[in-house]
Amino acid sequence: MSTAQPRSTSRQGIAPPDSLAADRATALALTPVSRETEGRLDRFIDLLWTWQAKTNLVSPATLPKLWSRHVSDSLQLLDIVPNAKVWMDLGSGGGFPGMVLACALADTPGALVHLVERNGKKAAFLREALRVTGAPGMVHLADIEDTVDSATGPIDCVTARAVAPLHQLISYAAPLVKKGAKALFLKGQDVEVELTEATKYWKIKPRLHPSRTGGHGWIVEIDKIERCNPTADADGRPV
């Protein structure tokens, strides 16, 4: 791993990069990747540390477990849809899961990850991350709805993490799923509550995968979406 140092202080509660070595080893044992992918992920994480000092990309409280909390959490999606090449990550933020997926798919012919982010600073970070890693991606500085509506070409999988409640994510993803995409949403321990709310508006048959990274996390897999009320608005609410 490179020795690039973040511009941070103990007052911010940010752990020094050397403390990440054990967490990195744990994460890569949990979700193994090629040596080439490890190198790309190292460059991505080094860049994130540098930018984190001036742009809040991830919660400072999660930085000591950056690899296991964020990187492995993202990588595990690949095992659910191993043949997916073209992804759309809604609300990419600090690059999880989208940038991690792009790093892992860099050696896959035809791979591309669409990174959708409406915050200008975060979009700039994602562009720089694609540049330094050489990962196959495209940054869309736009609202999620606008990007989904204007999407052309096949999307194999649409994903999101810490972006919106599940019923809203389903609304965003519905046009892509109807065209054949699979949806994978990373959720926390309140997933059952979110599913109960979502089924008020949407007909879905979700599959739940327990997160391999622990923390009571779940992955919600959906490959068919219909509105309960065909005359509902974009959020599934009656109009």
C-alpha atoms as one frame of an Amber mdcrd trajectory, in Angstrom:
protein
   0.000   0.000   0.000   1.310   3.463  -0.775   2.414   5.797   1.996   0.444
   8.870   0.929  -0.601  10.774   4.051  -3.963  12.464   4.543  -4.128  16.046
   5.675  -5.855  15.400   8.969  -5.585  16.066  12.675  -6.346  14.083  15.797
  -9.035  16.673  16.589 -10.963  15.331  13.603 -10.793  11.821  15.015  -9.206
  10.459  11.841  -6.908   7.472  12.245  -3.506   7.574  10.510  -3.208   5.441
   7.369  -0.783   2.955   8.986  -3.574   1.818  11.303  -5.518   0.610   8.272
  -3.071  -2.199   7.438  -4.782  -4.811   9.614  -8.226  -3.738   8.468  -7.083
  -3.908   4.844  -5.778  -7.455   5.346  -9.023  -8.521   7.015 -11.124  -7.002
   4.243  -9.155  -8.570   1.405  -9.268 -11.967   3.106 -13.040 -11.617   3.292
 -13.470 -10.430  -0.299 -10.339 -11.502  -2.247  -9.384  -9.694  -5.449  -6.517
  -9.854  -7.920  -3.199  -8.137  -7.213  -3.983  -5.637  -9.964  -7.305  -4.795
  -8.332  -5.594  -4.433  -4.956  -3.298  -1.843  -6.510  -6.206   0.115  -7.946
  -8.044   0.010  -4.628  -4.923   1.210  -2.811  -4.682   4.218  -5.117  -8.380
   4.932  -4.662  -8.173   4.776  -0.862  -5.040   6.951  -0.810  -6.896   9.552
  -2.849  -9.932   9.361  -0.587  -7.750  10.047   2.461  -6.337  13.138   0.802
  -9.730  14.500  -0.228 -11.461  13.556   3.036  -9.639  16.411   4.800 -11.445
  18.987   2.652 -14.560  17.157   1.440 -16.650  14.892   3.650 -16.728  11.753
   1.522 -17.443   9.180   4.245 -18.397   9.428   7.895 -15.233  10.169   9.937
 -16.381   7.594  12.485 -15.998   4.813   9.890 -12.483   5.729   8.737 -10.611
   3.335  11.059 -12.537   0.474   9.395 -12.510   1.966   5.919 -11.587  -1.257
   4.144 -13.902  -3.653   5.976 -16.768  -1.171   6.398 -16.755   0.278   2.885
 -14.494  -1.616   0.461 -15.508  -5.184   1.315 -19.117  -4.121   1.682 -18.959
  -2.980  -1.943 -16.957  -5.894  -3.349 -19.418  -8.514  -2.101 -21.976  -7.353
  -4.672 -19.893  -8.921  -7.441 -20.531 -12.414  -6.097 -24.297 -11.957  -6.414
 -24.156 -10.933 -10.082 -20.777 -12.226 -11.307 -21.623 -11.726 -14.983 -22.738
  -8.095 -14.686 -20.482  -5.749 -16.651 -22.400  -2.488 -16.897 -23.464  -0.967
 -13.589 -25.207   2.224 -12.544 -24.458   3.436  -9.031 -27.054   5.905  -7.752
 -25.699   8.655  -5.510 -22.088   7.480  -5.651 -20.799   9.996  -3.084 -17.379
   8.855  -1.893 -17.325   5.982  -4.388 -19.030   3.164  -2.511 -19.942   0.869
  -4.058 -19.438   2.328  -7.553 -15.715   3.156  -7.575 -14.838  -0.093  -5.826
 -16.800  -2.038  -8.428 -15.061  -0.131 -11.229 -11.661  -0.971  -9.757 -12.583
  -4.654  -9.564 -13.978  -4.736 -13.118 -11.083  -2.919 -14.790  -9.751  -6.089
 -16.406 -13.183  -7.221 -17.631 -13.775  -6.475 -21.329 -16.795  -4.253 -21.846
 -17.096  -3.267 -18.185 -18.391   0.207 -17.317 -19.714   1.754 -14.107 -21.945
   4.822 -14.320 -21.366   6.969 -11.228 -24.340   9.259 -10.587 -23.641  12.151
  -8.215 -25.270  15.576  -8.048 -22.755  17.131  -5.611 -20.101  18.950  -7.634
 -17.208  18.358  -5.209 -17.944  14.666  -4.901 -18.325  14.346  -8.664 -14.902
  15.986  -9.065 -13.454  13.474  -6.619 -14.964  10.582  -8.555 -13.499  11.866
 -11.832 -10.061  12.078 -10.231 -10.492   8.596  -8.758 -11.246   7.193 -12.208
  -8.160   8.940 -13.555  -5.698   7.702 -10.923  -7.021   4.141 -10.909  -7.666
   3.724 -14.628 -10.979   2.106 -13.726 -13.755   1.943 -16.351 -16.321   4.493
 -15.278 -18.288   7.572 -16.254 -19.347  10.328 -13.865 -22.796  11.874 -14.306
 -23.093  15.212 -12.500 -26.884  15.208 -12.371 -29.918  14.219 -10.349 -30.612
  10.506 -10.215 -33.984  10.794 -11.942 -32.540  12.741 -14.868 -29.721  10.240
 -15.368 -32.027   7.227 -15.244 -34.496   8.818 -17.637 -31.777   9.605 -20.170
 -29.913   6.293 -19.856 -29.195   4.554 -23.136 -27.776   1.119 -23.719 -28.123
  -1.913 -21.460 -27.574  -1.686 -17.703 -26.921  -5.054 -16.085 -27.175  -3.927
 -12.480 -28.257  -0.815 -10.601 -27.096  -0.248  -7.046 -27.126   2.280  -4.233
 -25.776   2.597  -0.714 -26.813   5.081   1.994 -28.718   7.248  -0.494 -32.455
   7.102   0.254 -35.200   4.959   1.818 -35.872   1.725  -0.016 -39.217   2.791
  -1.488 -37.488   5.806  -3.066 -34.620   3.691  -4.415 -37.143   1.352  -6.010
 -38.759   4.350  -7.679 -35.396   5.457  -9.059 -34.459   1.984 -10.283 -37.825
   0.913 -11.709 -37.221   2.142 -15.292 -33.890   0.295 -15.436 -35.245  -2.898
 -13.882 -38.098  -2.913 -16.393 -35.446  -2.916 -19.120 -33.727  -5.964 -17.628
 -31.404  -4.634 -14.934 -31.098  -6.243 -11.523 -31.225  -3.966  -8.480 -28.927
  -4.460  -5.491 -29.408  -2.095  -2.562 -27.158  -2.129   0.501 -29.222  -1.633
   3.650 -28.789  -1.771   7.420 -30.528  -3.533  10.262 -33.847  -1.743   9.639
 -34.295  -3.436   6.280 -37.538  -5.174   7.304 -39.101  -1.851   8.261 -38.059
  -0.368   4.929 -39.425  -3.377   3.043 -42.757  -3.069   4.828 -42.986   0.568
   3.802 -41.906  -0.161   0.225 -44.538  -2.846  -0.309 -47.244  -0.259   0.342
 -46.384   1.223  -3.030 -44.542  -1.468  -4.988 -45.067  -5.091  -5.961 -41.681
  -6.712  -5.457 -40.267 -10.127  -4.597 -37.011  -9.209  -2.898 -34.236 -11.601
  -1.980 -32.247 -10.699   1.120 -28.551 -11.509   1.378 -26.853 -11.036   4.758
 -23.802  -8.828   4.468 -20.545 -10.731   4.724 -19.010  -7.754   6.509 -21.270
  -8.053   9.565 -22.854  -5.099  11.319 -26.398  -6.397  10.701 -26.221  -5.236
   7.087 -28.248  -6.659   4.228 -28.303  -6.612   0.436 -31.743  -6.328  -1.112
 -31.901  -7.995  -4.539 -34.824  -7.088  -6.810 -35.354  -8.069 -10.447 -39.023
  -7.181 -10.944 -40.834  -3.980  -9.965 -44.479  -3.007 -10.459 -46.517  -0.241
  -8.892 -49.349  -1.277  -6.629 -51.309   1.631  -8.051 -50.655   2.202 -11.778
 -51.798   5.826 -11.427 -49.351   6.564  -8.593 -46.681   9.221  -8.744 -42.943
   8.570  -9.064 -42.722   7.555  -5.393 -45.579   5.095  -5.710 -48.048   7.338
  -3.896 -51.590   7.744  -5.252 -52.261  10.977  -7.119
